[in-house]
Amino acid sequence: MELELLRSRSFTGSFLASMLYYAGFGAWLLSLVEFLTGSGISRGAGGLAIAPGPLMVLPFARAVAPDGRPDRGPGRVAMIGAP
């Protein structure tokens, strides 16, 4: 990454927000695995319990943007992901 990009306030803000989100998501995923294995579930069963989330990424992405055209922008995905 070029350090010149960090001079832009919007890029810096979005970069920091992304890093905060990914750190929180990683901590949540680790704590979920620790919770499942600590509550008596085997490692294999814990992995299978978490597996549906990652397995649904591709079908969901194809349903949201079936043709994969980047010229439409992220509006469709952002609209579906908005609370």
RABEL-V612571 format. One line per field, one symbol per residue. phi: phi as a letter, one per 30 degrees, with the letter a starting at -180 (. if undefined). psi: psi as a letter, one per 40 degrees, with the letter a starting at -180 (. if undefined). burial: # if it has 24 or more other C-alpha atoms within 12 Angstrom, else .. A space follows every 10 residues. Layout:
BEGIN
phi: ???
psi: ???
burial: ???
END
This chain:
BEGIN
phi: .ddddddddd dddddddddd dddddddddd ddddddddcj dddddddddd eedddddddd ddddbdcidd ddideddddd ddd
psi: hheddedhdd dddddddddd dddddddddd dddddddeee hidddddddd dddddedddd ddddgdefhe eeiedddddd ei.
burial: .......... .......... .......... ..#....... .......... .......... .......... .......... ...
END
